[in-house]
């Protein structure tokens, strides 16, 4: 929804588990760069459940402070496991309470999306064809 004077500011948070090895975040950093290149008006942050920063709370607060009014939290997980079923909804509810004017949407785990499943299957098949 847009106001008469100000367009809606959109943001995406790519949310991962996190790891002790900083190189683990490389694919997520490349996803962020790809999103920014394809949609320069989109605000994109990374966030992590543990071991790395920023946290989901910090990423939501950053985007809300920058004026985002519509956020999509996209879990970069293969499946809807325990963290996404139990822990993340609590974090999302707390973020919504802190930023009631912000529409915060939680997506399914990226690995559950049909396009991602198809891309991984195609990759697995293509490995057989590689020299």
Number of C-alpha atoms within 10 A of each C-alpha: 8 9 7 6 6 7 10 13 19 19 23 23 23 23 25 22 18 18 14 10 9 10 9 14 19 10 11 17 15 11 16 19 14 12 16 14 11 10 11 11 12 15 19 21 21 23 26 23 19 14 13 17 13 18 20 24 16 16 23 29 16 14 22 21 11 12 15 22 21 18 21 18 24 19 23 22 18 14 15 15 11 9 13 18 10 11 12 18 13 12 15 18 12 13 20 16 11 14 16 11 12 20 13 21 14 15 14 17 19 19 18 15 14 10 11 13 14 12 13 13 11 11 12 11 11 10 9 8 8 6 4
